[in-house]
Amino acid sequence: MPEVRYGKAINRALYDAMTADPAVVVFGEDIAGAGGSFGVTRGLLDAFGPQRVRDTPISEATLLSAAVGAALSGLKPVVEIMFMDFITLGMDALVNQAAKARFMFGGQTSVPMVLRTPHGGGLAAGPQHSQCLEAWLAHVPGLKVVCPATVADAYGLLRSAIADPDPVIFIEHKALYARNGELPDAPPAVPIGRAAVARRGRDVTVVTYGAALYEALSAADRLAERDIQVEVVDLRSLQPWDAAAVLASLAHTHRLVVFHEAVTAYGPGAEIAARLGEIGFDELDAPILRVGAPFMPVPFAPQMEVAYRPAAHDLIVAVERVLA
């Protein structure tokens, strides 16, 4: 099975979707000639031409509004927002229009659009280019939110997102673009809303997603040296999320830690902990713990950013607490 980079898997998913369906179009800031800030859309302009691969002005509000209109008119736009932080400029089109159209028109229409955007730190890019805002979007009825960690899931979830009749937010961590992974010659689509068990264990369940998966697996490796077996569940989708898979894992291990790079306060982990507290209370042998970033903007200084971002050692401390 050939290995490709995460960014190349997204590129291939776009290429395959555009080849299969002429209604799929791609646009955003510098995504055509330049191939995007991280090179993910490189080559698509040459393959499909300027009618289907378009650079836009530097106006997130305009390009997201155009995407909603294009989707309502029969196209399937895939829009790139250069950094997740910049969705703030287009929230009206996303939250009040794209997410609401199916409901406001009685199911007579839908908005089959995808918003691709990178989140997270690791580049010392500062507080306006490093945020993880997925909890905002997962809170909005009418939006689906996915955050793949692996190469195969990046391809498979993007194909599912493009095929979905409703708006999907497709979140990519900057630190993953260069990561290699296996991708079959004929990759399958990955269903939205279904988690995957990335590692089996008996002692504690760690629920995570995106780039945090690899920190969780690193922590699990280190704990295994002490005969502590961690089961790692990769959510893949945040809205809808696979509560049944998490509950099944909890029923096996009886302890739960939620681990993500987003700020802990009101983060995705809060919803997961609250829901499992409701449906999995009888399975718990210890309180559910959350591990995430502190409640402050992402620091600019590289050393401070390293301290700010949750890492394997932070997760190990939490696992030790729930096992105590």
Contacts in CASP RR format, 6 or more apart in sequence:
PFRMAT RR
TARGET T0000
AUTHOR 0000-0000-0000
METHOD contacts of the structure
MODEL  1
MPEVRYGKAINRALYDAMTADPAVVVFGEDIAGAGGSFGVTRGLLDAFGP
QRVRDTPISEATLLSAAVGAALSGLKPVVEIMFMDFITLGMDALVNQAAK
ARFMFGGQTSVPMVLRTPHGGGLAAGPQHSQCLEAWLAHVPGLKVVCPAT
VADAYGLLRSAIADPDPVIFIEHKALYARNGELPDAPPAVPIGRAAVARR
GRDVTVVTYGAALYEALSAADRLAERDIQVEVVDLRSLQPWDAAAVLASL
AHTHRLVVFHEAVTAYGPGAEIAARLGEIGFDELDAPILRVGAPFMPVPF
APQMEVAYRPAAHDLIVAVERVLA
1 182 0 8 1.000
1 183 0 8 1.000
1 184 0 8 1.000
1 185 0 8 1.000
2 182 0 8 1.000
2 183 0 8 1.000
2 185 0 8 1.000
3 151 0 8 1.000
3 180 0 8 1.000
3 181 0 8 1.000
3 182 0 8 1.000
3 183 0 8 1.000
4 12 0 8 1.000
4 151 0 8 1.000
4 180 0 8 1.000
4 181 0 8 1.000
4 183 0 8 1.000
5 151 0 8 1.000
5 177 0 8 1.000
5 178 0 8 1.000
5 179 0 8 1.000
5 180 0 8 1.000
5 181 0 8 1.000
6 150 0 8 1.000
6 151 0 8 1.000
6 154 0 8 1.000
6 172 0 8 1.000
6 176 0 8 1.000
6 177 0 8 1.000
6 178 0 8 1.000
6 179 0 8 1.000
6 180 0 8 1.000
6 181 0 8 1.000
7 38 0 8 1.000
7 39 0 8 1.000
7 40 0 8 1.000
7 154 0 8 1.000
7 172 0 8 1.000
7 176 0 8 1.000
7 177 0 8 1.000
7 178 0 8 1.000
9 151 0 8 1.000
9 152 0 8 1.000
9 154 0 8 1.000
9 155 0 8 1.000
9 181 0 8 1.000
9 183 0 8 1.000
9 187 0 8 1.000
10 40 0 8 1.000
10 116 0 8 1.000
10 154 0 8 1.000
10 155 0 8 1.000
10 158 0 8 1.000
10 172 0 8 1.000
11 39 0 8 1.000
11 40 0 8 1.000
11 41 0 8 1.000
11 42 0 8 1.000
11 43 0 8 1.000
11 44 0 8 1.000
12 155 0 8 1.000
12 183 0 8 1.000
13 154 0 8 1.000
13 155 0 8 1.000
13 156 0 8 1.000
13 158 0 8 1.000
13 159 0 8 1.000
13 162 0 8 1.000
14 24 0 8 1.000
14 26 0 8 1.000
14 40 0 8 1.000
14 41 0 8 1.000
14 44 0 8 1.000
14 78 0 8 1.000
14 158 0 8 1.000
15 44 0 8 1.000
15 47 0 8 1.000
16 159 0 8 1.000
17 24 0 8 1.000
17 78 0 8 1.000
17 158 0 8 1.000
17 159 0 8 1.000
17 162 0 8 1.000
17 163 0 8 1.000
18 24 0 8 1.000
18 25 0 8 1.000
18 26 0 8 1.000
18 44 0 8 1.000
18 47 0 8 1.000
18 48 0 8 1.000
18 52 0 8 1.000
21 76 0 8 1.000
21 162 0 8 1.000
22 52 0 8 1.000
23 74 0 8 1.000
23 75 0 8 1.000
23 76 0 8 1.000
24 52 0 8 1.000
24 75 0 8 1.000
24 76 0 8 1.000
24 77 0 8 1.000
24 78 0 8 1.000
24 162 0 8 1.000
25 51 0 8 1.000
25 52 0 8 1.000
25 53 0 8 1.000
25 54 0 8 1.000
25 70 0 8 1.000
25 75 0 8 1.000
25 76 0 8 1.000
25 77 0 8 1.000
25 78 0 8 1.000
26 41 0 8 1.000
26 44 0 8 1.000
26 48 0 8 1.000
26 52 0 8 1.000
26 53 0 8 1.000
26 54 0 8 1.000
26 77 0 8 1.000
26 78 0 8 1.000
26 79 0 8 1.000
26 80 0 8 1.000
27 53 0 8 1.000
27 54 0 8 1.000
27 55 0 8 1.000
27 56 0 8 1.000
27 63 0 8 1.000
27 66 0 8 1.000
27 67 0 8 1.000
27 77 0 8 1.000
27 78 0 8 1.000
27 79 0 8 1.000
27 80 0 8 1.000
28 54 0 8 1.000
28 55 0 8 1.000
28 56 0 8 1.000
28 63 0 8 1.000
28 79 0 8 1.000
28 80 0 8 1.000
28 81 0 8 1.000
28 82 0 8 1.000
29 36 0 8 1.000
29 55 0 8 1.000
29 56 0 8 1.000
29 57 0 8 1.000
29 58 0 8 1.000
29 63 0 8 1.000
29 80 0 8 1.000
29 82 0 8 1.000
30 36 0 8 1.000
30 37 0 8 1.000
30 55 0 8 1.000
30 82 0 8 1.000
31 41 0 8 1.000
31 44 0 8 1.000
31 53 0 8 1.000
31 54 0 8 1.000
31 55 0 8 1.000
31 80 0 8 1.000
32 41 0 8 1.000
32 44 0 8 1.000
32 45 0 8 1.000
32 50 0 8 1.000
32 53 0 8 1.000
32 54 0 8 1.000
32 55 0 8 1.000
33 45 0 8 1.000
33 55 0 8 1.000
34 55 0 8 1.000
35 41 0 8 1.000
35 42 0 8 1.000
35 43 0 8 1.000
35 44 0 8 1.000
35 45 0 8 1.000
36 42 0 8 1.000
36 80 0 8 1.000
36 82 0 8 1.000
37 82 0 8 1.000
37 83 0 8 1.000
37 118 0 8 1.000
38 118 0 8 1.000
38 174 0 8 1.000
38 177 0 8 1.000
39 177 0 8 1.000
40 80 0 8 1.000
40 116 0 8 1.000
40 172 0 8 1.000
40 177 0 8 1.000
41 53 0 8 1.000
41 80 0 8 1.000
44 53 0 8 1.000
45 53 0 8 1.000
56 62 0 8 1.000
56 63 0 8 1.000
56 66 0 8 1.000
57 63 0 8 1.000
59 89 0 8 1.000
60 81 0 8 1.000
60 86 0 8 1.000
60 87 0 8 1.000
60 89 0 8 1.000
60 90 0 8 1.000
61 89 0 8 1.000
61 90 0 8 1.000
61 92 0 8 1.000
61 93 0 8 1.000
63 79 0 8 1.000
64 79 0 8 1.000
64 81 0 8 1.000
64 90 0 8 1.000
64 93 0 8 1.000
64 94 0 8 1.000
64 98 0 8 1.000
64 115 0 8 1.000
65 90 0 8 1.000
65 92 0 8 1.000
65 93 0 8 1.000
65 97 0 8 1.000
66 77 0 8 1.000
67 77 0 8 1.000
67 79 0 8 1.000
67 93 0 8 1.000
67 98 0 8 1.000
67 113 0 8 1.000
67 115 0 8 1.000
68 93 0 8 1.000
68 97 0 8 1.000
68 98 0 8 1.000
68 101 0 8 1.000
68 111 0 8 1.000
68 113 0 8 1.000
70 77 0 8 1.000
70 113 0 8 1.000
71 77 0 8 1.000
71 98 0 8 1.000
71 110 0 8 1.000
71 111 0 8 1.000
71 112 0 8 1.000
71 113 0 8 1.000
71 167 0 8 1.000
72 101 0 8 1.000
72 109 0 8 1.000
72 111 0 8 1.000
74 112 0 8 1.000
76 112 0 8 1.000
76 113 0 8 1.000
76 114 0 8 1.000
76 162 0 8 1.000
77 113 0 8 1.000
77 114 0 8 1.000
78 113 0 8 1.000
78 114 0 8 1.000
78 116 0 8 1.000
78 162 0 8 1.000
79 113 0 8 1.000
79 114 0 8 1.000
79 115 0 8 1.000
79 116 0 8 1.000
80 115 0 8 1.000
80 116 0 8 1.000
80 117 0 8 1.000
81 87 0 8 1.000
81 115 0 8 1.000
81 116 0 8 1.000
81 117 0 8 1.000
82 117 0 8 1.000
82 118 0 8 1.000
83 117 0 8 1.000
83 118 0 8 1.000
83 119 0 8 1.000
83 125 0 8 1.000
83 128 0 8 1.000
83 129 0 8 1.000
84 117 0 8 1.000
84 118 0 8 1.000
84 119 0 8 1.000
84 120 0 8 1.000
84 131 0 8 1.000
84 132 0 8 1.000
84 133 0 8 1.000
84 171 0 8 1.000
85 128 0 8 1.000
85 129 0 8 1.000
85 130 0 8 1.000
85 131 0 8 1.000
85 133 0 8 1.000
86 117 0 8 1.000
87 94 0 8 1.000
87 115 0 8 1.000
87 117 0 8 1.000
87 133 0 8 1.000
87 137 0 8 1.000
94 115 0 8 1.000
94 137 0 8 1.000
94 140 0 8 1.000
94 143 0 8 1.000
94 167 0 8 1.000
95 140 0 8 1.000
95 143 0 8 1.000
97 111 0 8 1.000
98 111 0 8 1.000
98 113 0 8 1.000
98 143 0 8 1.000
98 167 0 8 1.000
99 111 0 8 1.000
99 140 0 8 1.000
99 141 0 8 1.000
99 142 0 8 1.000
99 143 0 8 1.000
99 167 0 8 1.000
100 142 0 8 1.000
101 109 0 8 1.000
101 110 0 8 1.000
101 111 0 8 1.000
102 109 0 8 1.000
102 110 0 8 1.000
102 111 0 8 1.000
102 142 0 8 1.000
102 166 0 8 1.000
103 141 0 8 1.000
103 142 0 8 1.000
110 165 0 8 1.000
110 166 0 8 1.000
111 166 0 8 1.000
111 167 0 8 1.000
112 162 0 8 1.000
112 164 0 8 1.000
112 165 0 8 1.000
112 166 0 8 1.000
112 167 0 8 1.000
113 167 0 8 1.000
113 168 0 8 1.000
114 158 0 8 1.000
114 161 0 8 1.000
114 162 0 8 1.000
114 164 0 8 1.000
114 167 0 8 1.000
114 168 0 8 1.000
114 169 0 8 1.000
114 170 0 8 1.000
115 167 0 8 1.000
115 168 0 8 1.000
115 169 0 8 1.000
115 170 0 8 1.000
116 158 0 8 1.000
116 170 0 8 1.000
116 172 0 8 1.000
117 169 0 8 1.000
117 170 0 8 1.000
117 171 0 8 1.000
117 172 0 8 1.000
118 171 0 8 1.000
118 172 0 8 1.000
118 173 0 8 1.000
118 174 0 8 1.000
118 177 0 8 1.000
119 130 0 8 1.000
119 131 0 8 1.000
119 132 0 8 1.000
119 133 0 8 1.000
119 134 0 8 1.000
119 147 0 8 1.000
119 171 0 8 1.000
119 172 0 8 1.000
119 173 0 8 1.000
119 174 0 8 1.000
119 261 0 8 1.000
120 130 0 8 1.000
120 131 0 8 1.000
120 132 0 8 1.000
120 173 0 8 1.000
120 174 0 8 1.000
120 175 0 8 1.000
120 211 0 8 1.000
120 261 0 8 1.000
120 298 0 8 1.000
121 130 0 8 1.000
121 174 0 8 1.000
121 175 0 8 1.000
121 261 0 8 1.000
121 298 0 8 1.000
121 305 0 8 1.000
121 309 0 8 1.000
122 130 0 8 1.000
122 174 0 8 1.000
122 175 0 8 1.000
122 305 0 8 1.000
122 309 0 8 1.000
123 129 0 8 1.000
123 130 0 8 1.000
123 174 0 8 1.000
123 175 0 8 1.000
124 300 0 8 1.000
124 301 0 8 1.000
124 302 0 8 1.000
124 305 0 8 1.000
125 300 0 8 1.000
126 298 0 8 1.000
126 299 0 8 1.000
126 300 0 8 1.000
126 305 0 8 1.000
127 297 0 8 1.000
127 298 0 8 1.000
127 299 0 8 1.000
127 300 0 8 1.000
130 298 0 8 1.000
130 305 0 8 1.000
131 298 0 8 1.000
132 260 0 8 1.000
132 261 0 8 1.000
132 262 0 8 1.000
132 263 0 8 1.000
132 293 0 8 1.000
133 262 0 8 1.000
134 145 0 8 1.000
134 147 0 8 1.000
134 169 0 8 1.000
134 171 0 8 1.000
134 238 0 8 1.000
134 262 0 8 1.000
134 268 0 8 1.000
135 262 0 8 1.000
135 266 0 8 1.000
135 267 0 8 1.000
135 268 0 8 1.000
135 270 0 8 1.000
135 271 0 8 1.000
137 143 0 8 1.000
137 145 0 8 1.000
137 169 0 8 1.000
137 239 0 8 1.000
138 145 0 8 1.000
138 238 0 8 1.000
138 239 0 8 1.000
138 241 0 8 1.000
138 268 0 8 1.000
138 271 0 8 1.000
142 166 0 8 1.000
142 167 0 8 1.000
143 166 0 8 1.000
143 167 0 8 1.000
143 168 0 8 1.000
143 169 0 8 1.000
143 239 0 8 1.000
144 161 0 8 1.000
144 164 0 8 1.000
144 166 0 8 1.000
144 167 0 8 1.000
144 168 0 8 1.000
144 169 0 8 1.000
144 192 0 8 1.000
144 237 0 8 1.000
144 239 0 8 1.000
144 240 0 8 1.000
145 168 0 8 1.000
145 169 0 8 1.000
145 171 0 8 1.000
145 237 0 8 1.000
145 238 0 8 1.000
145 239 0 8 1.000
146 157 0 8 1.000
146 161 0 8 1.000
146 168 0 8 1.000
146 169 0 8 1.000
146 170 0 8 1.000
146 171 0 8 1.000
146 192 0 8 1.000
146 193 0 8 1.000
146 236 0 8 1.000
146 237 0 8 1.000
146 238 0 8 1.000
147 171 0 8 1.000
147 172 0 8 1.000
147 173 0 8 1.000
147 209 0 8 1.000
147 210 0 8 1.000
147 235 0 8 1.000
147 236 0 8 1.000
147 237 0 8 1.000
147 238 0 8 1.000
148 154 0 8 1.000
148 156 0 8 1.000
148 157 0 8 1.000
148 158 0 8 1.000
148 172 0 8 1.000
148 190 0 8 1.000
148 210 0 8 1.000
148 236 0 8 1.000
149 173 0 8 1.000
149 176 0 8 1.000
149 198 0 8 1.000
149 209 0 8 1.000
149 210 0 8 1.000
149 211 0 8 1.000
149 212 0 8 1.000
149 213 0 8 1.000
149 214 0 8 1.000
149 234 0 8 1.000
149 236 0 8 1.000
150 181 0 8 1.000
150 213 0 8 1.000
150 234 0 8 1.000
151 179 0 8 1.000
151 180 0 8 1.000
151 181 0 8 1.000
151 182 0 8 1.000
151 183 0 8 1.000
152 181 0 8 1.000
152 182 0 8 1.000
152 183 0 8 1.000
152 184 0 8 1.000
152 187 0 8 1.000
152 190 0 8 1.000
153 190 0 8 1.000
153 196 0 8 1.000
153 234 0 8 1.000
153 236 0 8 1.000
154 172 0 8 1.000
154 176 0 8 1.000
155 183 0 8 1.000
155 187 0 8 1.000
156 187 0 8 1.000
156 188 0 8 1.000
156 189 0 8 1.000
156 190 0 8 1.000
157 170 0 8 1.000
157 189 0 8 1.000
157 190 0 8 1.000
157 192 0 8 1.000
157 236 0 8 1.000
157 237 0 8 1.000
158 170 0 8 1.000
159 187 0 8 1.000
159 189 0 8 1.000
159 190 0 8 1.000
160 189 0 8 1.000
160 190 0 8 1.000
160 191 0 8 1.000
160 192 0 8 1.000
161 168 0 8 1.000
161 170 0 8 1.000
161 192 0 8 1.000
163 189 0 8 1.000
164 192 0 8 1.000
168 192 0 8 1.000
171 210 0 8 1.000
173 210 0 8 1.000
173 211 0 8 1.000
173 261 0 8 1.000
175 211 0 8 1.000
176 210 0 8 1.000
176 211 0 8 1.000
190 236 0 8 1.000
192 237 0 8 1.000
192 240 0 8 1.000
193 236 0 8 1.000
193 237 0 8 1.000
193 240 0 8 1.000
193 241 0 8 1.000
193 242 0 8 1.000
194 236 0 8 1.000
194 237 0 8 1.000
194 242 0 8 1.000
194 245 0 8 1.000
195 233 0 8 1.000
195 234 0 8 1.000
195 235 0 8 1.000
195 236 0 8 1.000
195 237 0 8 1.000
195 241 0 8 1.000
195 242 0 8 1.000
195 245 0 8 1.000
195 246 0 8 1.000
196 233 0 8 1.000
196 234 0 8 1.000
196 236 0 8 1.000
197 231 0 8 1.000
197 232 0 8 1.000
197 233 0 8 1.000
197 234 0 8 1.000
197 245 0 8 1.000
197 249 0 8 1.000
198 213 0 8 1.000
198 216 0 8 1.000
198 217 0 8 1.000
198 232 0 8 1.000
198 233 0 8 1.000
198 234 0 8 1.000
199 217 0 8 1.000
199 220 0 8 1.000
199 230 0 8 1.000
199 231 0 8 1.000
199 232 0 8 1.000
200 229 0 8 1.000
200 231 0 8 1.000
201 229 0 8 1.000
201 230 0 8 1.000
201 231 0 8 1.000
201 252 0 8 1.000
201 253 0 8 1.000
202 229 0 8 1.000
202 231 0 8 1.000
202 252 0 8 1.000
202 253 0 8 1.000
203 228 0 8 1.000
203 229 0 8 1.000
203 230 0 8 1.000
203 231 0 8 1.000
203 253 0 8 1.000
203 255 0 8 1.000
203 323 0 8 1.000
204 228 0 8 1.000
204 230 0 8 1.000
204 231 0 8 1.000
204 253 0 8 1.000
204 255 0 8 1.000
204 256 0 8 1.000
204 257 0 8 1.000
204 319 0 8 1.000
204 322 0 8 1.000
204 323 0 8 1.000
205 230 0 8 1.000
205 231 0 8 1.000
205 232 0 8 1.000
205 233 0 8 1.000
205 246 0 8 1.000
205 249 0 8 1.000
205 250 0 8 1.000
205 252 0 8 1.000
205 253 0 8 1.000
205 255 0 8 1.000
205 256 0 8 1.000
205 257 0 8 1.000
206 216 0 8 1.000
206 219 0 8 1.000
206 220 0 8 1.000
206 230 0 8 1.000
206 231 0 8 1.000
206 232 0 8 1.000
206 233 0 8 1.000
206 256 0 8 1.000
206 257 0 8 1.000
206 258 0 8 1.000
206 259 0 8 1.000
206 315 0 8 1.000
206 319 0 8 1.000
207 233 0 8 1.000
207 235 0 8 1.000
207 246 0 8 1.000
207 249 0 8 1.000
207 256 0 8 1.000
207 257 0 8 1.000
207 258 0 8 1.000
207 259 0 8 1.000
207 269 0 8 1.000
207 272 0 8 1.000
208 215 0 8 1.000
208 216 0 8 1.000
208 232 0 8 1.000
208 233 0 8 1.000
208 234 0 8 1.000
208 235 0 8 1.000
208 258 0 8 1.000
208 259 0 8 1.000
208 260 0 8 1.000
209 234 0 8 1.000
209 235 0 8 1.000
209 236 0 8 1.000
209 238 0 8 1.000
209 260 0 8 1.000
209 268 0 8 1.000
210 234 0 8 1.000
211 261 0 8 1.000
212 259 0 8 1.000
212 260 0 8 1.000
212 261 0 8 1.000
212 310 0 8 1.000
213 232 0 8 1.000
213 234 0 8 1.000
215 259 0 8 1.000
215 310 0 8 1.000
215 311 0 8 1.000
215 312 0 8 1.000
215 315 0 8 1.000
216 230 0 8 1.000
216 232 0 8 1.000
216 259 0 8 1.000
216 312 0 8 1.000
216 315 0 8 1.000
217 232 0 8 1.000
218 312 0 8 1.000
219 230 0 8 1.000
219 312 0 8 1.000
219 313 0 8 1.000
219 315 0 8 1.000
219 316 0 8 1.000
219 319 0 8 1.000
220 229 0 8 1.000
220 230 0 8 1.000
220 232 0 8 1.000
222 312 0 8 1.000
222 316 0 8 1.000
223 229 0 8 1.000
223 230 0 8 1.000
223 316 0 8 1.000
223 319 0 8 1.000
224 230 0 8 1.000
228 319 0 8 1.000
228 323 0 8 1.000
230 319 0 8 1.000
231 249 0 8 1.000
231 252 0 8 1.000
231 253 0 8 1.000
233 245 0 8 1.000
233 246 0 8 1.000
233 249 0 8 1.000
235 241 0 8 1.000
235 242 0 8 1.000
235 246 0 8 1.000
236 242 0 8 1.000
238 268 0 8 1.000
241 271 0 8 1.000
241 272 0 8 1.000
243 272 0 8 1.000
243 275 0 8 1.000
243 276 0 8 1.000
243 279 0 8 1.000
246 256 0 8 1.000
246 272 0 8 1.000
246 276 0 8 1.000
247 276 0 8 1.000
247 279 0 8 1.000
247 280 0 8 1.000
247 283 0 8 1.000
250 256 0 8 1.000
250 276 0 8 1.000
250 280 0 8 1.000
250 283 0 8 1.000
250 284 0 8 1.000
251 280 0 8 1.000
251 283 0 8 1.000
254 283 0 8 1.000
254 284 0 8 1.000
254 285 0 8 1.000
254 286 0 8 1.000
255 284 0 8 1.000
255 285 0 8 1.000
255 286 0 8 1.000
255 322 0 8 1.000
255 323 0 8 1.000
256 273 0 8 1.000
256 276 0 8 1.000
256 284 0 8 1.000
256 288 0 8 1.000
256 289 0 8 1.000
256 322 0 8 1.000
257 288 0 8 1.000
257 289 0 8 1.000
257 290 0 8 1.000
257 291 0 8 1.000
257 315 0 8 1.000
257 318 0 8 1.000
257 319 0 8 1.000
257 322 0 8 1.000
258 268 0 8 1.000
258 269 0 8 1.000
258 272 0 8 1.000
258 273 0 8 1.000
258 288 0 8 1.000
258 289 0 8 1.000
258 290 0 8 1.000
258 291 0 8 1.000
259 290 0 8 1.000
259 291 0 8 1.000
259 292 0 8 1.000
259 310 0 8 1.000
259 315 0 8 1.000
259 318 0 8 1.000
260 267 0 8 1.000
260 268 0 8 1.000
260 269 0 8 1.000
260 291 0 8 1.000
260 292 0 8 1.000
260 310 0 8 1.000
261 292 0 8 1.000
261 293 0 8 1.000
261 309 0 8 1.000
261 310 0 8 1.000
262 268 0 8 1.000
262 292 0 8 1.000
262 293 0 8 1.000
263 292 0 8 1.000
263 293 0 8 1.000
263 294 0 8 1.000
263 295 0 8 1.000
264 270 0 8 1.000
264 290 0 8 1.000
264 291 0 8 1.000
264 292 0 8 1.000
264 293 0 8 1.000
264 294 0 8 1.000
264 295 0 8 1.000
265 295 0 8 1.000
269 290 0 8 1.000
270 290 0 8 1.000
273 288 0 8 1.000
273 290 0 8 1.000
276 284 0 8 1.000
276 288 0 8 1.000
277 284 0 8 1.000
277 288 0 8 1.000
286 321 0 8 1.000
286 322 0 8 1.000
286 323 0 8 1.000
287 322 0 8 1.000
289 318 0 8 1.000
289 321 0 8 1.000
289 322 0 8 1.000
291 310 0 8 1.000
291 314 0 8 1.000
291 315 0 8 1.000
291 318 0 8 1.000
292 310 0 8 1.000
292 314 0 8 1.000
293 308 0 8 1.000
293 309 0 8 1.000
293 310 0 8 1.000
294 308 0 8 1.000
296 308 0 8 1.000
298 305 0 8 1.000
298 308 0 8 1.000
299 305 0 8 1.000
299 307 0 8 1.000
299 308 0 8 1.000
END
